[in-house]
Amino acid sequence: MNILTSSEIENTPYTKIIISKKCPYHTHTFFEFMLVTQGMLRQTINGEERVLSENDVCILRPDSVHTLS
């Protein structure tokens, strides 16, 4: 999994993350828009688990604590 710095994200119109293992819990100082293009994604946001599949969209607010797997 690629963890990007905020300076890398600011200079990129979008990022692509390939998730093959669980990432650490983290937050952002910006909104995160996520679109699942292939497979499934298990995400825990502020303690609540959600399973997303192809074509699902998730919008995270700044300071939401989350993890992906």
C-alpha positions as CSV (number, residue, x, y, z in Angstrom):
1,M,0.0,0.0,0.0
2,N,1.2,3.5,-0.8
3,I,0.9,6.1,2.0
4,L,1.3,9.5,0.4
5,T,2.3,12.8,2.1
6,S,0.1,15.8,1.9
7,S,2.5,17.6,-0.4
8,E,2.3,14.7,-2.9
9,I,-1.5,14.7,-2.7
10,E,-1.7,18.5,-3.2
11,N,0.1,18.2,-6.5
12,T,-1.9,15.3,-7.9
13,P,-5.5,15.5,-9.2
14,Y,-6.2,12.0,-7.8
15,T,-4.2,9.1,-6.3
16,K,-4.5,5.3,-6.9
17,I,-3.9,3.1,-3.9
18,I,-3.6,-0.7,-4.3
19,I,-4.4,-2.3,-0.9
20,S,-3.0,-5.7,-0.2
21,K,-2.9,-5.6,3.6
22,K,-4.3,-3.6,6.5
23,C,-3.0,0.0,6.8
24,P,-2.6,1.7,10.1
25,Y,-5.3,3.9,11.6
26,H,-4.8,7.5,10.4
27,T,-6.6,10.8,9.8
28,H,-6.3,13.5,7.2
29,T,-6.6,17.3,7.3
30,F,-8.7,17.3,4.1
31,F,-11.7,15.5,2.7
32,E,-11.0,12.1,1.1
33,F,-13.1,10.9,-1.8
34,M,-12.7,7.2,-2.4
35,L,-14.0,5.2,-5.4
36,V,-13.6,1.4,-5.4
37,T,-12.8,0.4,-9.0
38,Q,-12.0,-3.3,-8.4
39,G,-12.6,-5.9,-5.7
40,M,-13.7,-5.1,-2.2
41,L,-12.5,-2.8,0.6
42,R,-13.1,-3.2,4.3
43,Q,-12.9,0.1,6.0
44,T,-13.3,1.1,9.7
45,I,-14.3,4.7,10.1
46,N,-14.5,6.2,13.6
47,G,-15.0,2.6,15.0
48,E,-17.7,1.6,12.5
49,E,-16.8,-1.1,10.0
50,R,-18.1,-0.9,6.4
51,V,-17.5,-3.1,3.4
52,L,-17.3,-1.4,0.0
53,S,-17.3,-3.1,-3.4
54,E,-16.8,-2.1,-7.0
55,N,-18.4,1.3,-7.9
56,D,-19.0,2.3,-4.2
57,V,-18.0,5.8,-3.2
58,C,-17.0,6.9,0.3
59,I,-16.4,10.5,1.4
60,L,-14.4,11.0,4.6
61,R,-14.4,14.2,6.5
62,P,-11.2,15.8,7.9
63,D,-10.1,14.2,11.2
64,S,-12.1,11.0,10.6
65,V,-10.0,8.1,12.0
66,H,-10.0,5.2,9.6
67,T,-8.2,2.1,8.4
68,L,-8.4,0.2,5.1
69,S,-7.9,-3.5,4.3
